[in-house]
Amino acid sequence: MVLTGARTAGARRRPGKARPRPDADKSKPGLVARQAAARLIAAVTESRASLDGLLDPAGGNPAFTGLGDQDRLLVRAILLSALRHLRVIDAAIDALVDTPLPEGAKALRQVLRVAAAQILYLDVPDRAAVDLAVSQADADPRNRRFSGLVNAVLRRLARERDTLLPQLTAVTPRFPDWFENRLAGTYGAAAAEIVARLGEPPAIDLTVKSDAEGWARRLGGIVLPTGSVRLGRPDGPVSGLEGFEEGAWWVQDAAASLPAQLFSRLEGREIVDLCAAPGGKTAQLVLAGARVTACDQSATRLERLRGNLARLGLDVETRLGRAQDLVAPEGFDGVLLDAPCSSTGTVRRHPDIPYTKTPEDIARLAVVQRALLDHAAGLVRPGGELVFSNCSIDPEEGEEMVAGFLADHPGWRIRPVDPARWPGLEGAVTDKGEIRTHPAMLPHADPRLAGLDGFYAVALVRH
């Protein structure tokens, strides 16, 4: 498909009406937000920067933190949509130019990606998206000569959206090849459904202190097999919902609530949560009656945990430091190790992951997890139990890593999970009694209420 009448990427501008001075556009409403979005997409796709880090309100990229609240919301929406659909967006751009964009025109592609995300996936007027993209190109010396191309490509994209988008979506892989190939190799026929679910925004799941049915009625949600309350995708911040200020619940994906439920008994027992922040699993352990020590190596994340638990009215001992440095000669009745991982099971909410992680990262993190698991085993008292978990969807960081641990530690075994424990999630229990969730589980007639994060969890005990 070619763009009839459009200038090629390197064409010279024809004489005509004078172009507005770039400086005059800097005050145009919405322009700075689009410039920030383009800069942040570049940081993710070219420098493999974490989107969470870039958007952190306190320590994030200045292009984002310097914006007002409404512009931050817009930038976040653009980034999430662009990264969820990046390969389709790129395919659309490439289909609408008669000559491929120059190899070095990365900044130009980011301008087009930002505008295309708005035109194809967001409720932004086409005219505004096109106009601001042209102004954005004009304001950048690298892109100024391409402003006519930007205008022509995006106007045609808006005109042909209803025909072009379904065509490209049907034939364009959603994620980078390495990521989809690993899913196919692990999950076979289910991989296509997993990929589809990973490309959709997640529901909002709440873990409630009590009365899940009552809170589901109050908030217009449903109760999941895990005991979580699912709200779909409510308008506005969750902090404005009933029950937030009084600490009646906290946001936690249903899959993330499973590891803390694998302990056989918690009342009165001493439990250490080794990688505890932001504190959702810690809160579960406390509510179940455990005496909890929460550890994290990040002072910022530990402070966030303290704030979250204070809102919930829960009290725990906290320790700042690396999990592998924790020394406890007396040991603990139970250890929860929710280990750092590639986070590939959370792509629904973190669509940058397929672009910022690699197979080499997965292999490296599996080594880190194994070292942490070896250390955690030494913190468990005789008769105690160890729960290991992470939010990777890759068995190299889960089933395979734990199998290696058990081969090297013959005194330990898996305590199998009963598949009947969570009706509706029986398929999440492996033949060995581990937990393995993926986003194609928990189907629902309303896609906004379907799916959950990819998670691995296992309960380990000594023979």
C-alpha positions as CSV (number, residue, x, y, z in Angstrom):
1,M,0.0,0.0,0.0
2,V,1.4,3.4,-0.9
3,L,0.6,6.9,0.0
4,T,-0.6,8.6,-3.1
5,G,0.7,12.2,-3.5
6,A,2.7,12.2,-0.3
7,R,6.3,13.3,-0.2
8,T,8.9,10.7,0.4
9,A,10.8,10.7,3.6
10,G,13.7,12.7,2.1
11,A,11.8,15.0,-0.2
12,R,12.3,18.7,-0.1
13,R,9.5,21.1,0.9
14,R,7.9,22.9,-2.0
15,P,7.8,26.7,-1.9
16,G,4.6,28.0,-0.6
17,K,3.0,29.4,2.6
18,A,5.5,30.2,5.3
19,R,5.8,27.6,8.0
20,P,5.0,28.8,11.6
21,R,8.2,29.5,13.6
22,P,8.9,26.5,15.8
23,D,9.2,28.7,18.9
24,A,5.6,29.8,18.3
25,D,4.3,26.3,18.8
26,K,5.9,25.6,22.1
27,S,2.9,27.0,24.0
28,K,0.3,25.1,22.0
29,P,-1.9,23.1,24.5
30,G,-1.0,19.4,24.4
31,L,2.3,19.8,22.5
32,V,4.6,19.3,25.5
33,A,2.7,16.2,26.5
34,R,3.2,14.7,23.0
35,Q,6.8,15.6,23.0
36,A,7.2,13.9,26.4
37,A,5.4,10.8,25.1
38,A,7.7,10.5,22.1
39,R,10.8,10.9,24.3
40,L,9.6,8.2,26.6
41,I,8.7,5.7,23.9
42,A,12.2,6.2,22.6
43,A,13.7,5.5,26.0
44,V,11.8,2.2,26.1
45,T,12.3,1.0,22.6
46,E,15.8,2.3,22.0
47,S,17.4,2.2,25.5
48,R,15.3,-0.5,27.1
49,A,14.3,1.8,30.0
50,S,11.6,0.5,32.3
51,L,8.3,2.3,31.9
52,D,7.6,2.1,35.6
53,G,10.9,3.9,36.3
54,L,10.2,6.6,33.6
55,L,6.7,7.3,35.0
56,D,7.6,7.2,38.7
57,P,6.0,10.3,40.2
58,A,9.1,11.0,42.4
59,G,12.1,9.8,40.5
60,G,10.8,9.4,36.9
61,N,11.9,11.1,33.7
62,P,11.8,14.9,34.0
63,A,9.9,15.1,30.7
64,F,7.1,13.3,32.6
65,T,7.4,14.5,36.2
66,G,7.4,18.1,35.0
67,L,3.9,17.8,33.5
68,G,0.6,18.7,35.1
69,D,-1.8,15.9,36.3
70,Q,-4.0,15.9,33.2
71,D,-1.0,15.8,30.9
72,R,0.5,12.9,32.9
73,L,-2.7,10.9,32.5
74,L,-2.6,11.6,28.7
75,V,1.0,10.6,28.4
76,R,0.5,7.4,30.3
77,A,-2.5,6.5,28.1
78,I,-0.5,7.2,24.9
79,L,2.4,5.1,26.1
80,L,0.3,2.1,27.2
81,S,-1.6,2.1,24.0
82,A,1.4,2.6,21.8
83,L,3.4,-0.2,23.5
84,R,0.5,-2.6,23.5
85,H,0.0,-2.2,19.8
86,L,3.5,-1.1,18.7
87,R,4.0,-3.6,15.9
88,V,0.6,-2.8,14.4
89,I,1.3,0.9,14.6
90,D,4.6,0.5,12.9
91,A,3.0,-1.7,10.2
92,A,0.4,1.1,9.6
93,I,3.1,3.7,9.3
94,D,5.2,1.6,7.0
95,A,2.1,0.9,4.8
96,L,1.4,4.5,4.3
97,V,4.7,5.8,3.1
98,D,5.9,5.2,-0.4
99,T,9.6,5.1,0.6
100,P,10.7,3.5,3.9
101,L,11.6,6.0,6.6
102,P,15.4,6.6,6.8
103,E,17.2,4.2,9.1
104,G,18.3,7.1,11.3
105,A,14.9,8.8,11.5
106,K,14.1,7.4,14.9
107,A,12.8,10.6,16.3
108,L,10.4,10.9,13.3
109,R,9.1,7.4,13.9
110,Q,8.4,8.3,17.6
111,V,6.3,11.3,16.5
112,L,4.3,9.1,14.1
113,R,3.9,6.4,16.8
114,V,2.5,8.9,19.3
115,A,0.0,10.3,16.9
116,A,-1.0,6.9,15.5
117,A,-1.7,5.6,19.0
118,Q,-4.1,8.4,19.5
119,I,-5.8,8.0,16.1
120,L,-6.1,4.2,16.3
121,Y,-6.7,3.5,19.9
122,L,-7.5,6.5,22.0
123,D,-10.5,8.9,22.2
124,V,-8.6,11.9,20.9
125,P,-9.9,13.9,17.9
126,D,-8.1,13.0,14.8
127,R,-7.6,16.6,13.9
128,A,-5.9,17.4,17.2
129,A,-3.6,14.3,16.9
130,V,-2.5,15.3,13.4
131,D,-2.1,19.0,14.1
132,L,0.0,18.4,17.2
133,A,2.2,15.9,15.4
134,V,2.9,18.4,12.7
135,S,3.7,21.0,15.3
136,Q,5.9,18.5,17.1
137,A,7.8,17.7,13.9
138,D,8.2,21.5,13.1
139,A,9.6,22.1,16.6
140,D,12.4,19.5,16.2
141,P,15.3,20.4,13.8
142,R,15.7,16.7,13.1
143,N,12.1,16.3,11.9
144,R,11.3,19.8,10.5
145,R,11.7,18.8,6.8
146,F,9.3,15.8,7.4
147,S,6.4,17.8,8.7
148,G,4.5,17.5,5.4
149,L,5.0,13.8,5.4
150,V,3.7,13.6,9.0
151,N,0.6,15.5,8.0
152,A,-0.1,13.4,4.9
153,V,0.5,10.0,6.5
154,L,-1.6,10.8,9.6
155,R,-4.5,12.2,7.6
156,R,-4.6,9.2,5.5
157,L,-4.4,6.9,8.6
158,A,-7.4,8.7,10.1
159,R,-9.4,8.3,6.8
160,E,-8.5,4.6,6.3
161,R,-8.5,3.5,10.0
162,D,-11.6,1.4,9.8
163,T,-10.3,-0.6,6.9
164,L,-6.6,-0.6,7.6
165,L,-6.6,-1.4,11.3
166,P,-8.4,-4.8,11.2
167,Q,-6.3,-5.9,8.2
168,L,-3.1,-5.2,9.9
169,T,-4.2,-6.5,13.3
170,A,-5.1,-9.9,11.6
171,V,-1.6,-10.4,10.1
172,T,0.8,-8.5,12.4
173,P,2.4,-10.2,15.4
174,R,1.5,-8.4,18.6
175,F,4.9,-8.7,20.3
176,P,8.6,-9.1,19.4
177,D,9.3,-12.5,17.9
178,W,11.5,-13.7,20.8
179,F,8.6,-13.2,23.2
180,E,5.9,-14.9,21.1
181,N,8.2,-17.8,20.1
182,R,8.9,-18.5,23.8
183,L,5.2,-18.5,24.6
184,A,4.5,-20.8,21.7
185,G,7.2,-23.2,22.8
186,T,5.9,-23.3,26.3
187,Y,2.1,-23.1,26.0
188,G,1.4,-24.5,22.5
189,A,-2.1,-24.0,21.3
190,A,-2.9,-21.8,24.3
191,A,-0.2,-19.3,23.3
192,A,-2.4,-17.4,20.8
193,E,-5.0,-16.7,23.4
194,I,-2.4,-15.7,25.9
195,V,-0.9,-13.2,23.5
196,A,-4.4,-11.8,22.8
197,R,-5.1,-11.4,26.5
198,L,-1.6,-9.8,27.2
199,G,-2.5,-7.1,24.6
200,E,-5.6,-6.0,26.6
201,P,-5.7,-3.7,29.6
202,P,-6.2,-5.6,32.9
203,A,-9.1,-5.5,35.2
204,I,-8.7,-4.0,38.7
205,D,-8.6,-6.7,41.4
206,L,-8.9,-6.0,45.1
207,T,-8.0,-8.1,48.0
208,V,-10.4,-7.3,50.8
209,K,-10.0,-7.7,54.5
210,S,-13.4,-9.4,54.8
211,D,-16.8,-9.8,53.2
212,A,-15.8,-10.1,49.6
213,E,-19.4,-10.6,48.5
214,G,-20.5,-7.4,50.3
215,W,-17.7,-5.4,48.7
216,A,-18.5,-6.8,45.3
217,R,-22.0,-5.5,45.7
218,R,-20.9,-2.1,46.9
219,L,-18.4,-1.6,44.1
220,G,-20.3,-3.3,41.3
221,G,-17.7,-6.1,40.9
222,I,-17.6,-9.9,41.0
223,V,-15.9,-12.3,43.4
224,L,-13.2,-14.5,41.8
225,P,-12.2,-18.0,42.9
226,T,-9.2,-16.5,44.7
227,G,-11.5,-14.5,46.9
228,S,-10.5,-11.3,45.1
229,V,-13.1,-8.7,44.1
230,R,-12.8,-7.7,40.4
231,L,-14.0,-4.3,39.2
232,G,-13.3,-4.4,35.5
233,R,-11.9,-1.0,34.5
234,P,-13.5,1.7,36.7
235,D,-13.4,5.3,35.7
236,G,-11.2,7.5,37.9
237,P,-8.5,6.6,40.4
238,V,-9.1,3.6,42.8
239,S,-8.3,6.0,45.7
240,G,-11.7,7.6,45.1
241,L,-13.6,4.3,45.6
242,E,-15.5,3.4,48.8
243,G,-13.4,1.6,51.3
244,F,-10.0,3.0,50.2
245,E,-9.5,5.6,52.9
246,E,-10.6,3.3,55.7
247,G,-8.2,0.6,54.4
248,A,-10.9,-2.0,53.7
249,W,-9.0,-3.4,50.7
250,W,-6.0,-3.0,48.5
251,V,-5.2,-3.4,44.8
252,Q,-3.7,-6.8,44.0
253,D,-4.0,-9.0,40.9
254,A,-5.9,-12.2,41.7
255,A,-2.8,-14.3,40.7
256,A,-0.6,-12.3,43.0
257,S,-2.9,-13.2,45.9
258,L,-2.2,-16.9,45.6
259,P,1.3,-17.3,47.0
260,A,0.4,-16.2,50.5
261,Q,-2.5,-18.6,50.5
262,L,-0.1,-21.6,50.0
263,F,1.0,-21.7,53.6
264,S,-0.7,-24.5,55.6
265,R,-1.0,-22.5,58.7
266,L,-0.2,-18.8,59.6
267,E,-2.0,-18.0,62.9
268,G,0.7,-17.2,65.5
269,R,3.6,-18.2,63.3
270,E,6.7,-16.2,62.5
271,I,7.0,-15.5,58.8
272,V,9.5,-13.5,56.9
273,D,8.6,-11.9,53.5
274,L,11.9,-11.5,51.8
275,C,11.1,-9.2,48.9
276,A,8.0,-7.6,50.4
277,A,7.3,-4.3,48.7
278,P,4.8,-3.0,47.9
279,G,3.2,-5.1,50.6
280,G,0.1,-6.9,49.2
281,K,1.3,-10.3,50.2
282,T,2.6,-9.0,53.5
283,A,-0.8,-7.7,54.3
284,Q,-2.3,-11.1,53.5
285,L,0.1,-12.8,55.9
286,V,-0.7,-10.3,58.7
287,L,-4.5,-10.6,58.3
288,A,-4.1,-14.4,58.5
289,G,-2.6,-14.0,62.0
290,A,1.1,-14.3,61.3
291,R,3.9,-12.3,63.0
292,V,5.6,-10.9,59.9
293,T,9.0,-9.4,59.2
294,A,9.0,-7.6,55.9
295,C,12.3,-7.1,54.1
296,D,13.3,-5.2,51.0
297,Q,16.5,-3.9,49.6
298,S,15.1,-0.6,48.4
299,A,14.5,2.1,50.9
300,T,12.0,3.8,48.6
301,R,10.0,0.6,48.1
302,L,10.1,-0.2,51.8
303,E,8.8,3.2,52.6
304,R,6.0,2.6,50.2
305,L,5.2,-0.7,51.9
306,R,5.0,1.1,55.3
307,G,2.7,3.7,53.8
308,N,0.4,1.0,52.3
309,L,0.2,-1.0,55.5
310,A,-0.4,2.1,57.6
311,R,-3.5,2.9,55.4
312,L,-4.6,-0.7,56.0
313,G,-4.0,-0.3,59.8
314,L,-1.6,-3.2,59.8
315,D,1.7,-3.4,61.7
316,V,4.8,-5.3,60.8
317,E,8.5,-5.3,61.5
318,T,10.5,-4.0,58.5
319,R,14.1,-4.6,57.6
320,L,16.1,-2.8,54.9
321,G,18.6,-4.9,53.1
322,R,19.2,-7.6,50.5
323,A,17.3,-10.9,51.0
324,Q,20.5,-12.9,50.5
325,D,22.2,-10.9,53.4
326,L,19.5,-11.7,56.0
327,V,20.9,-13.6,58.9
328,A,18.5,-15.3,61.3
329,P,20.1,-18.1,63.4
330,E,16.8,-18.9,65.0
331,G,15.1,-19.1,61.7
332,F,11.4,-18.6,60.8
333,D,8.3,-20.9,60.8
334,G,7.7,-19.8,57.2
335,V,9.5,-17.9,54.4
336,L,7.8,-16.2,51.5
337,L,10.2,-15.5,48.6
338,D,8.4,-13.5,45.8
339,A,11.6,-13.2,43.8
340,P,12.7,-10.6,41.3
341,C,12.0,-11.8,37.8
342,S,11.5,-10.8,34.2
343,S,7.8,-9.9,35.0
344,T,6.7,-11.4,31.7
345,G,3.4,-12.5,33.3
346,T,2.4,-8.8,33.9
347,V,2.6,-7.5,30.3
348,R,-1.1,-6.5,30.4
349,R,-0.1,-3.7,32.8
350,H,3.5,-3.4,31.8
351,P,3.6,-3.6,28.0
352,D,7.1,-2.3,27.8
353,I,8.5,-5.7,29.1
354,P,8.7,-7.5,25.7
355,Y,10.8,-4.5,24.5
356,T,13.0,-4.1,27.6
357,K,13.7,-7.7,28.5
358,T,15.5,-10.4,26.5
359,P,16.0,-14.2,26.7
360,E,19.4,-13.5,28.3
361,D,17.7,-11.5,31.0
362,I,15.4,-14.4,31.8
363,A,18.4,-16.8,32.1
364,R,20.3,-14.3,34.3
365,L,17.3,-13.7,36.6
366,A,16.8,-17.5,36.9
367,V,20.3,-17.7,38.4
368,V,19.5,-14.9,40.8
369,Q,16.3,-16.6,41.9
370,R,18.1,-19.9,42.5
371,A,20.6,-18.2,44.7
372,L,17.8,-16.5,46.7
373,L,15.9,-19.8,47.0
374,D,19.0,-21.6,48.3
375,H,19.5,-18.8,50.9
376,A,15.8,-18.8,51.8
377,A,15.8,-22.5,52.5
378,G,18.4,-21.9,55.2
379,L,16.1,-19.5,57.0
380,V,13.3,-22.1,57.5
381,R,13.1,-23.8,60.9
382,P,12.6,-27.6,61.1
383,G,9.0,-28.3,60.3
384,G,8.6,-25.0,58.6
385,E,7.6,-24.2,55.0
386,L,9.0,-22.1,52.1
387,V,6.7,-20.5,49.5
388,F,8.5,-19.4,46.3
389,S,6.8,-17.3,43.6
390,N,7.3,-14.8,40.9
391,C,5.3,-13.1,38.1
392,S,7.2,-14.6,35.2
393,I,5.3,-16.6,32.7
394,D,8.5,-18.4,31.6
395,P,9.2,-21.9,33.1
396,E,13.0,-21.2,33.2
397,E,12.2,-18.8,36.1
398,G,9.7,-21.2,37.7
399,E,9.2,-24.9,37.2
400,E,12.6,-25.6,35.7
401,M,14.5,-23.5,38.4
402,V,12.6,-25.2,41.2
403,A,13.3,-28.7,39.7
404,G,17.0,-27.9,39.8
405,F,16.7,-26.8,43.5
406,L,14.9,-30.0,44.4
407,A,17.5,-32.1,42.6
408,D,20.3,-30.4,44.6
409,H,18.3,-30.4,47.9
410,P,17.0,-34.0,48.3
411,G,15.7,-33.1,51.8
412,W,13.0,-30.8,50.3
413,R,9.8,-31.7,48.4
414,I,6.8,-30.0,46.9
415,R,3.7,-29.9,49.1
416,P,1.0,-30.3,46.3
417,V,-1.9,-27.9,46.1
418,D,-5.3,-29.4,46.0
419,P,-6.9,-28.4,42.6
420,A,-10.3,-28.2,44.2
421,R,-9.1,-25.3,46.5
422,W,-10.0,-22.6,44.0
423,P,-13.0,-23.8,41.9
424,G,-12.7,-22.3,38.5
425,L,-8.9,-22.3,38.6
426,E,-8.3,-26.0,38.7
427,G,-6.3,-25.7,35.5
428,A,-3.8,-23.5,37.3
429,V,-2.5,-26.5,39.3
430,T,0.3,-28.5,37.6
431,D,0.7,-32.2,37.8
432,K,3.2,-31.7,40.5
433,G,1.0,-29.5,42.6
434,E,2.5,-26.2,41.7
435,I,0.6,-23.1,40.7
436,R,1.0,-21.8,37.2
437,T,-1.4,-19.1,36.0
438,H,-1.5,-17.3,32.7
439,P,-3.7,-14.5,31.2
440,A,-6.0,-16.8,29.2
441,M,-7.3,-18.3,32.4
442,L,-10.5,-17.0,34.1
443,P,-12.5,-16.4,30.9
444,H,-15.5,-14.2,31.1
445,A,-18.2,-13.1,28.7
446,D,-17.1,-9.5,29.3
447,P,-13.5,-9.3,28.2
448,R,-12.9,-6.5,30.7
449,L,-13.5,-9.1,33.5
450,A,-11.4,-11.9,32.0
451,G,-7.8,-13.0,32.6
452,L,-5.2,-12.6,35.2
453,D,-1.5,-12.2,35.5
454,G,1.0,-15.0,34.7
455,F,2.3,-16.3,38.0
456,Y,4.3,-19.2,39.4
457,A,4.1,-20.4,43.0
458,V,5.0,-23.5,44.9
459,A,5.0,-24.6,48.6
460,L,8.2,-26.4,49.6
461,V,8.7,-28.4,52.8
462,R,11.4,-30.7,54.2
463,H,10.9,-34.4,54.1
